[in-house]
Amino acid sequence: MLGPLALPPKLVLRALDDLHRLAIVAPALIGMEARLGARADAILALGEQFLALGERLEVRSEAIIDLGERIDARSEAIIDLGERFDARGESILALGAEIDERGRGVLDSAQHLDARGEEMLDMARELREVGREVADRGGEVARSLPSLAQMGQSAQTLATAAEPLQGAIERLGRIVDRLPGARTR
């Protein structure tokens, strides 16, 4: 038999070193084994709980199936409702497009009316100017009538006095003809 002294010293030292490491690690391994045993017990307890839960679930499975069937029926009703909403949405979009088109027409009409209003305002200004001119000429005629009567002038003189009014009256007639709704000759 070989004794420890017959082995090479390096090999003996290595073996002693390995034994020392095993001695250090052994308590940790024993603690780990205890923890693993405790975990295995906990896993077994969970397994038993799962089995009990499975038995309860088995009892409730029919209720779950009934609930699933009711959910399925409700889902179909919701899908039908969604399709109706979709159809309504499309009609609302079409109505919105129609409203948009009509709004453009209203805007175009408003712009046209605005332009016509500007024309009417310009005509009213022109009419006011012509009206002043007619009033001035009428005032001149009115002032000259007494003197014409006193002088005994003929109808020719009266026609001559009214002649300056003729241009103003013609301009007034042209303005009136341009007013909206006026009759054209």
SVG drawing of the C-alpha trace seen along z (x, -y; Angstrom):
<svg xmlns="http://www.w3.org/2000/svg" viewBox="-96 -143 103 145">
<polyline fill="none" stroke="black" stroke-width="0.4" points="0.0,0.0 1.1,-3.5 1.2,-6.1 0.6,-9.7 4.3,-10.2 4.9,-8.0 2.8,-10.4 4.3,-13.4 4.0,-16.4 2.2,-18.5 -0.5,-15.9 -0.9,-15.7 -1.2,-19.5 -3.7,-19.6 -5.8,-16.9 -5.6,-18.7 -6.6,-21.9 -9.6,-20.2 -10.6,-18.7 -10.4,-22.2 -12.6,-23.6 -15.1,-20.9 -15.1,-21.6 -15.8,-25.3 -18.5,-24.6 -20.2,-21.7 -22.2,-23.9 -23.4,-26.1 -24.5,-22.9 -26.3,-21.6 -28.1,-25.0 -28.9,-25.0 -30.3,-21.4 -32.5,-22.6 -33.7,-25.6 -34.4,-23.3 -36.3,-20.9 -38.4,-23.8 -39.0,-25.0 -40.0,-21.5 -42.4,-21.4 -43.8,-24.8 -44.2,-23.6 -46.0,-20.5 -48.3,-22.7 -49.0,-24.9 -49.6,-21.8 -52.2,-20.7 -53.8,-24.1 -53.8,-24.0 -55.6,-20.6 -58.2,-22.0 -58.6,-25.0 -58.9,-22.8 -61.7,-20.8 -63.5,-24.1 -63.0,-25.3 -64.4,-22.1 -67.5,-22.7 -67.7,-26.3 -66.8,-25.4 -70.4,-25.1 -71.1,-28.6 -68.1,-29.8 -69.3,-28.2 -72.7,-29.8 -71.1,-33.1 -68.9,-32.6 -72.1,-31.9 -73.7,-35.1 -70.6,-37.1 -70.6,-35.7 -74.2,-36.7 -73.5,-40.2 -70.4,-40.5 -72.6,-39.8 -75.0,-42.5 -72.1,-44.9 -70.8,-44.1 -74.3,-44.7 -74.4,-48.0 -71.0,-48.9 -72.0,-48.2 -75.1,-50.5 -72.8,-53.2 -70.5,-52.8 -73.5,-53.2 -74.6,-56.3 -71.1,-57.7 -71.0,-57.3 -74.3,-59.1 -73.1,-61.9 -69.9,-62.3 -72.0,-62.5 -74.3,-65.1 -71.2,-67.0 -69.9,-67.1 -73.3,-68.4 -73.3,-71.0 -69.8,-72.0 -70.9,-72.4 -73.9,-74.4 -71.7,-76.6 -69.5,-77.3 -72.6,-78.3 -73.7,-80.6 -70.2,-82.1 -70.2,-82.7 -73.7,-84.3 -72.5,-86.5 -69.5,-87.6 -71.8,-88.3 -74.2,-90.3 -71.3,-92.2 -70.2,-93.2 -73.8,-94.2 -74.0,-96.2 -70.8,-98.0 -72.3,-98.8 -75.5,-100.0 -73.5,-102.2 -71.6,-103.7 -74.9,-104.4 -76.4,-105.9 -73.5,-108.3 -73.8,-109.2 -77.6,-109.6 -76.9,-111.9 -74.6,-114.0 -77.1,-114.2 -79.9,-114.9 -77.9,-117.9 -77.3,-119.1 -81.1,-118.8 -81.9,-120.6 -79.4,-123.4 -80.9,-123.7 -84.4,-123.6 -83.5,-126.3 -82.2,-128.4 -85.4,-127.8 -87.5,-128.7 -85.5,-131.9 -85.8,-132.8 -89.6,-132.1 -90.7,-135.3 -88.4,-137.4 -89.6,-135.7 -93.2,-136.4 -92.4,-140.0 -90.6,-140.5 -93.3,-138.7 -90.9,-136.6 -92.1,-134.0 -92.2,-130.3 -88.9,-130.2 -87.1,-131.9 -88.6,-129.3 -87.3,-126.5 -83.9,-128.1 -83.9,-128.3 -84.9,-124.6 -82.3,-123.4 -79.4,-123.1 -81.6,-120.7 -82.0,-118.4 -78.4,-117.0 -78.8,-116.4 -82.2,-114.7 -80.7,-112.4 -77.9,-111.4 -80.4,-110.8 -82.4,-108.6 -79.3,-106.6 -78.5,-106.0 -82.0,-104.9 -81.9,-102.5 -78.8,-100.9 -80.4,-100.2 -81.3,-96.5 -84.9,-95.8 -85.1,-98.8 -86.8,-98.4 -84.7,-98.5 -86.0,-100.3"/>
</svg>
